[in-house]
Structures are given as C-alpha cells and as structure tokens.
Amino acid sequence: MKKQLLVLLTAVLLSLGVHAQVKASETNVLVLIYSQGGGTYKMAKAIAEGIQEYPNTKATIKRVPSINSKEKLSAEVEKLAVATIDELANYDGIAFGSPVHFANISADMNHFFSQSIPFWTSRTLEGKPTTVFMSAGSGAGKEAAILSFWNILASHGMVIVPTGIMGTATLDKSVAQGNTPFGATSLTGSPGTRPSESELGVAKEQGKALARVASGLKNVPTTKSIKTTSTETKSIDVNKTLKDNKIVIPEAPKPVGNYVPYTISNHKVYINQVALKEGKIVNPGKVGANVTEEQAKEATYQTMLNVIAVLKEACGGDLNKVKQCVQLTGYFNTTPEYTQHAGLMNSASNLTALVFGENGKHARATIGAVSLPINSVVEIQAIFEIE
C-alpha cells in the first residue's frame, strides 16, 4: 500500500508540469468594453461565447474605467473587473466594444486609449489581433464610429479582424438589424428585444473569427521580435561560450522506453532528463538522507547538461538556434522536511544563463518528490523556444 501511494504521489507531481504546458498553450482573448445601460455588455457576452467555442480558447470580459465616477452603470456592468492599459499586452487578442457617441467611440474608451502612448512607441500591441463591435440607439454613424476606432488600432499596428458578410445568411430580414461589414452592432433604440437574435448571432461569429486568428498568430513572432532575436543571435555564440568556459556537452542519453528524448510543437522543445552520466546515476538517493546538498547540486548540474545535450539534437546540432529558455521545472527526491529546493535548482539555472546569456533567463518551479525514476536525486523538465 505504501509503495502504491508513493507511485501515485510521484505521478501527480510529474503531471503538474504537463498541466502547465497545456495551460500555457491556451489562447487568451480579452473582451474590453465601455457600457452604461448594458447594451454593449450583451453584445460582449455573445462575442465571448463565440471566442470560447473555438478550441482551447478563453475569453475574459472587462470594462474600462468611467471618466465620471458618479455615473450610474447597470448592475451587471458594475460587477465587471476594471482593466488597466498595461494588461493589454498579456492577451493573444482583444475585442473592443463601445456605444456609438456622435459617430465616434465613447469618451471613456477614448480616454483609456490616451494612456497607450508608451505602448505605441514600444510597439507592444503590434501584430496582436483585434476586432470592434458597438451598440447604437438609432444606428446613425455606427460605421463611422467603428472606422474611427480602427484608426487607433491601426496606429498601434494591430491586426484588424472585420466581419465581412459573416452571419448574413441567417439574418432576420423582417426587422432592422445593426450589423456592418466592419463589426457587429446593435440598434438599441429600435423596436423589439435588443440586441436582436440576429445581432447576437453575428457578434458570436465575430468572436469566433477573432479567436481563430488569435490562435493562429500567438506563436508567430512580430517584426519587432524578429529583429530583436536576429540582433541577439549575432551577439551570442553559444559554441564560443562553451569553449571559453570549458563546458563539455555530453552525448544525449538514449530513451530506455517507448518514448522520445524530446518533442517540438510550435517552435517549443519539451525535454525531461535525470542525473545520468556514462550510463550511471550521479549521486543517487534522497536529499536529507543519504545525499548531501553539494552532491545534489552536482547531480542537478549534470542533469542540465543532459537537457542541453538533447536540446542540441533538437536544434540539428546548432545551439545558436535557441531563442529562449522558457521554463525549467526541477523535481527533487527529498525527505519530507527538506525546504531548500530552490538552492539546489540554482545549479541548473546558472548553467543555462551562462550558456545562453539573456536568452537563458527563464521562469522556474521547484518541487519536492517522495521518489524519482531510477533513484535519481533530481529530474528536470525544460521548455525552450527555437528558431
């Protein structure tokens, strides 16, 4: 029973890394609105529904701050989280919604974007997919309002996703509809329930279209990032760094089961290695029992060398193709009371930063385990981005 429990705990711990990879691949889309009476919010919910119908995509609805703090908002809108300009960079795509005010966007949305000049100069939003939807009382000026919003987004270099004729085949033509080829709109002042089912249907299709583009572009480097990467690649010669620091990359360990040493998906390389050297485990056992911290650090260093050896194979023998170490996760075989896992993992992090320079800086996690395969004191899971 005890042995079965140990195996189960180890499996759970190792699955955390896999779960993190799955979450990392999720496309995150923001639906950002200004709404007072709730008409634009209803359209936003349809946009979000369409976004989330696209596989592995998450939609988040937020609102911009109101200029007038005393302004009365509908109960539903009041509950929405308020966005900051800085968080726009964190999403893979953004849908913007606003009521039509004098053939333009609302003053509140315009004021929000007045804070985006640092994003414009740094090209932060460049290449990010976006779309616009609106609500209007009479519908007057709705197309002009969307196009005026496009001016702002185009200035940021964002990729604009229009609606074209999507959803028109199923429109209820017996009542007035607010839709345009530029984006979904709602005629909130027209008779009947608004937004209408047809207006919501187009909004849903618009959200799905944005999600499709965001998912396709999220791993494509922008012009800005391509130029930066090119400059960094020229300034860093990994082979020279290895030679200057007398670092010898070993032969990559061969799989001992029905698996491969690495996989590549969307320019990301996924690798797992233990402290194997010349066919034997370096300092096997458990930290806090029969393995000292110095021995564990030695094993961690060897494990990271193995990771780099496998990475070299994934790069076709040229480590200069490494663009970024995205994340390292270290699993350590320790006694329950041991807490200094981070110090042990520094051996791997320091080696990575030494070999790859700025491209070696990474996110990191360290986890204690009750046991590890073949009694290794450490196992490292690594994610790298390559050209």
C-alpha positions in Angstrom: 0.0 0.0 0.0 2.8 2.4 0.9 4.6 1.7 -2.4 1.4 2.3 -4.3 0.9 5.7 -2.6 4.5 6.7 -3.4 4.0 5.9 -7.1 0.7 7.8 -7.1 2.2 10.9 -5.5 5.1 10.9 -7.9 2.7 10.6 -10.9 0.7 13.6 -9.6 3.8 15.7 -9.1 5.1 15.0 -12.6 1.7 15.7 -14.1 1.8 19.2 -12.8 4.4 20.0 -15.5 2.3 18.6 -18.2 -0.8 20.5 -17.0 1.3 23.7 -17.0 2.2 23.1 -20.7 -1.4 22.6 -21.6 -2.4 25.8 -19.9 0.5 27.7 -21.5 -0.9 26.7 -24.9 -4.3 28.2 -24.2 -5.3 31.2 -26.3 -6.4 34.1 -24.0 -8.7 36.8 -25.5 -9.9 40.0 -23.8 -13.3 41.5 -24.5 -12.9 45.1 -23.3 -15.9 47.4 -23.3 -17.5 50.6 -22.1 -21.2 50.1 -21.3 -23.6 52.1 -19.3 -27.1 50.6 -19.8 -25.9 47.1 -20.6 -26.5 47.0 -24.4 -22.8 46.8 -25.3 -22.3 44.3 -22.5 -24.9 41.9 -24.0 -23.0 42.1 -27.3 -19.8 41.4 -25.4 -21.3 38.2 -23.9 -22.1 37.0 -27.4 -18.6 37.9 -28.6 -17.1 35.9 -25.7 -19.4 33.0 -26.4 -18.1 32.8 -29.9 -14.5 33.1 -28.7 -14.9 30.2 -26.3 -16.4 28.0 -28.9 -13.0 27.9 -30.6 -10.9 25.1 -29.3 -8.6 25.8 -26.3 -9.5 29.5 -26.1 -10.6 31.5 -23.1 -12.5 34.8 -23.1 -12.4 37.4 -20.3 -14.8 40.4 -20.3 -13.7 43.6 -18.5 -14.6 47.3 -18.7 -12.6 50.5 -19.0 -12.9 52.9 -16.1 -15.6 55.5 -16.2 -14.5 59.1 -16.5 -17.3 60.2 -14.3 -17.1 58.2 -11.1 -20.7 59.2 -10.2 -22.0 57.7 -13.4 -24.8 55.2 -12.9 -23.9 51.8 -14.5 -26.2 48.8 -14.9 -25.8 46.2 -12.1 -24.2 43.7 -14.5 -21.7 46.2 -15.9 -20.9 47.5 -12.4 -19.7 44.0 -11.4 -17.2 43.7 -14.2 -13.5 43.9 -13.4 -11.9 47.2 -14.5 -9.0 46.8 -16.9 -5.7 48.7 -16.9 -3.9 49.8 -20.1 -0.8 47.7 -19.0 -2.6 44.4 -19.1 -3.5 44.6 -22.8 -0.1 43.2 -23.6 -0.9 40.0 -21.7 -3.6 38.8 -24.2 -3.4 37.0 -27.5 -6.2 39.0 -29.0 -8.6 41.8 -27.9 -12.2 42.6 -28.9 -13.2 46.2 -28.2 -16.8 47.3 -27.6 -18.3 50.7 -27.2 -21.6 52.6 -27.6 -21.7 55.0 -30.6 -21.4 58.6 -29.4 -21.8 61.2 -32.2 -20.4 58.8 -34.8 -17.4 58.0 -32.6 -16.4 55.8 -29.7 -17.3 56.8 -26.1 -15.2 59.4 -24.3 -14.4 56.8 -21.7 -12.9 54.4 -24.2 -11.1 57.3 -25.9 -9.6 58.4 -22.5 -8.5 54.8 -21.8 -6.5 54.8 -25.1 -5.0 58.2 -24.4 -2.8 56.3 -21.9 -1.4 53.9 -24.6 1.3 56.2 -26.0 4.1 54.1 -24.3 2.6 51.0 -26.0 2.7 52.8 -29.3 6.3 53.9 -29.0 7.4 50.5 -27.9 5.2 48.7 -30.5 3.8 46.5 -27.7 0.5 45.8 -29.5 2.0 45.3 -32.9 0.7 42.2 -34.6 -2.0 41.5 -32.0 -5.4 40.5 -33.5 -8.3 42.8 -32.7 -11.9 43.5 -33.6 -14.5 46.1 -32.9 -18.3 45.9 -32.1 -20.7 48.6 -31.0 -24.2 49.5 -29.9 -26.2 52.5 -31.2 -29.6 53.9 -30.4 -30.7 54.8 -33.9 -27.7 53.3 -35.7 -26.7 56.7 -37.1 -22.9 56.9 -37.5 -22.2 53.3 -36.5 -19.9 52.5 -39.4 -18.0 55.8 -39.0 -17.6 55.0 -35.3 -16.1 51.6 -36.0 -13.8 53.1 -38.6 -12.7 55.8 -36.1 -11.8 53.0 -33.6 -9.9 51.2 -36.4 -7.7 54.4 -36.8 -6.5 53.9 -33.2 -5.9 50.2 -33.5 -4.1 50.5 -36.9 -1.8 53.1 -35.4 -0.8 50.5 -32.9 -0.1 48.0 -35.7 -2.8 45.6 -34.6 -4.3 43.0 -37.0 -7.9 44.0 -37.5 -10.5 41.3 -38.0 -13.7 42.5 -39.7 -17.0 40.7 -40.0 -17.5 40.9 -43.8 -20.7 39.1 -44.6 -20.5 36.5 -41.9 -23.9 35.6 -40.4 -25.9 37.4 -43.1 -27.4 34.2 -44.4 -29.4 33.7 -41.2 -30.3 37.3 -40.6 -34.0 38.0 -39.8 -34.7 40.5 -42.6 -38.2 41.3 -41.3 -36.7 43.7 -38.7 -34.0 46.3 -38.8 -30.5 44.9 -37.9 -27.5 46.9 -37.0 -24.8 44.8 -38.4 -22.0 46.1 -40.7 -19.1 44.5 -42.7 -16.7 46.1 -40.2 -18.2 44.7 -37.0 -21.3 43.7 -35.2 -23.6 46.5 -33.9 -27.0 46.7 -32.2 -29.8 49.1 -32.9 -30.7 49.6 -29.2 -33.3 52.2 -29.9 -35.3 50.1 -32.4 -38.5 48.2 -31.6 -38.3 44.7 -30.2 -35.7 43.0 -27.9 -32.3 44.4 -28.4 -29.7 43.2 -29.1 -31.8 41.0 -31.5 -31.0 37.4 -32.0 -29.5 38.2 -35.4 -27.3 40.9 -34.0 -26.1 38.5 -31.3 -25.5 35.8 -33.9 -23.2 38.0 -35.9 -21.4 39.0 -32.7 -20.9 35.4 -31.9 -19.4 34.7 -35.3 -17.2 37.7 -34.9 -15.8 36.4 -31.6 -15.1 33.0 -33.2 -13.3 34.7 -36.1 -11.1 36.7 -33.7 -10.3 33.5 -31.7 -9.3 31.7 -34.9 -6.9 34.5 -35.9 -5.5 34.9 -32.3 -4.8 31.2 -32.0 -3.0 31.1 -35.4 -0.9 34.2 -34.7 0.0 33.8 -31.0 3.2 31.9 -31.7 4.2 33.9 -34.7 6.9 36.5 -33.8 6.2 40.1 -34.7 8.6 42.2 -36.9 9.8 43.7 -33.7 10.7 40.4 -32.0 12.3 39.1 -35.2 14.7 42.0 -35.3 15.5 41.7 -31.7 16.1 38.0 -32.0 18.4 38.5 -35.0 20.5 41.0 -33.2 20.8 38.8 -30.1 21.7 35.7 -32.2 24.6 37.6 -33.8 25.9 38.8 -30.4 25.8 35.4 -28.7 27.9 32.5 -30.0 26.9 29.6 -27.8 29.7 27.4 -29.1 32.3 30.1 -28.1 30.7 30.4 -24.7 31.0 26.6 -24.2 34.6 26.6 -25.3 35.6 29.7 -23.2 34.1 28.2 -20.1 35.4 24.7 -20.8 31.9 23.2 -20.7 31.6 19.9 -22.4 28.2 18.9 -23.6 27.8 15.1 -23.2 26.2 12.7 -25.7 22.5 12.9 -25.3 21.1 10.0 -23.2 19.1 7.5 -25.2 15.5 6.6 -24.3 15.0 3.4 -22.3 11.3 3.0 -23.1 8.6 3.7 -25.6 9.2 7.5 -25.8 11.4 10.1 -27.5 14.0 12.3 -25.8 12.2 15.5 -27.0 9.2 16.8 -28.8 8.7 20.0 -30.8 5.5 21.9 -31.1 5.1 25.5 -32.3 8.8 26.1 -32.1 8.8 24.9 -28.5 11.1 22.0 -27.4 9.9 19.8 -24.5 12.6 17.8 -22.7 12.8 15.7 -19.5 16.1 14.4 -18.1 17.6 12.8 -14.9 21.1 12.8 -13.5 22.6 10.2 -15.8 26.3 10.2 -16.7 28.0 7.4 -18.7 25.1 5.1 -18.0 25.0 5.6 -14.3 23.0 7.9 -12.0 25.1 10.7 -10.4 24.8 10.6 -6.6 21.6 8.5 -6.4 19.3 8.7 -3.4 17.4 11.3 -1.3 18.5 14.7 -0.1 18.3 14.9 3.6 19.0 11.2 3.9 22.0 9.8 2.0 22.7 12.7 -0.4 24.2 16.0 0.7 23.3 19.3 -0.8 26.6 19.6 -2.7 26.1 16.1 -4.2 22.5 17.1 -5.2 23.9 20.3 -6.9 26.4 18.2 -8.8 23.6 15.9 -9.9 21.5 18.9 -10.9 24.4 20.4 -13.0 24.8 17.0 -14.8 21.0 16.8 -15.4 21.0 20.2 -17.0 24.0 19.2 -19.2 21.8 16.3 -20.4 19.0 18.7 -21.1 21.3 20.9 -23.2 22.6 17.8 -25.0 19.1 16.7 -26.0 18.3 20.4 -26.9 21.4 20.4 -29.2 19.9 17.3 -31.1 16.6 19.1 -31.4 18.4 22.1 -32.9 20.1 20.0 -35.5 23.4 20.4 -33.7 23.4 24.2 -33.6 22.6 25.6 -30.2 22.6 29.1 -31.6 19.1 28.4 -32.8 17.9 28.7 -29.3 15.8 31.8 -28.9 14.7 31.5 -25.3 14.7 29.2 -22.3 11.0 29.5 -21.4 10.8 27.4 -18.2 12.7 25.0 -16.1 11.0 22.7 -13.5 13.1 20.8 -11.1 11.8 17.7 -9.2 13.9 16.8 -6.2 13.9 13.5 -4.3 14.0 14.8 -0.7 12.9 13.9 2.8 9.5 15.5 3.8 11.0 18.2 6.0 13.5 19.5 3.4 12.8 23.0 2.1 15.9 24.2 0.2 14.9 23.0 -3.2 15.5 26.4 -4.9 19.1 26.4 -3.8 19.7 23.1 -5.5 18.0 24.2 -8.7 20.3 27.2 -9.0 22.9 24.9 -10.4 20.7 24.4 -13.5 19.6 28.0 -13.8 23.1 29.4 -13.5 24.4 27.0 -16.2 21.5 27.9 -18.5 22.1 31.6 -18.1 25.9 31.1 -18.6 25.5 29.2 -21.8 22.6 31.2 -23.5 23.1 34.6 -21.9 19.9 36.8 -22.0 18.2 34.0 -23.9 18.8 31.7 -20.9 16.7 33.7 -18.5 13.6 31.7 -17.7 10.6 31.1 -15.4 11.2 28.4 -12.9 9.5 26.0 -10.5 11.0 23.5 -7.9 9.0 20.6 -6.4 9.8 18.1 -3.8 9.0 14.4 -4.6 8.9 11.3 -2.5 10.8 9.4 -5.1 12.1 9.7 -8.7 12.8 7.3 -11.5 15.9 5.1 -11.2 16.6 6.7 -7.8 17.8 9.9 -9.3 18.0 12.8 -6.9 16.7 15.2 -9.5 14.7 15.3 -12.7 14.4 18.5 -14.8 11.6 19.3 -17.2 12.6 22.1 -19.7 10.8 24.1 -22.3 12.9 26.0 -24.9 11.9 28.1 -27.9 13.9 27.6 -31.0 14.0 29.1 -34.5 
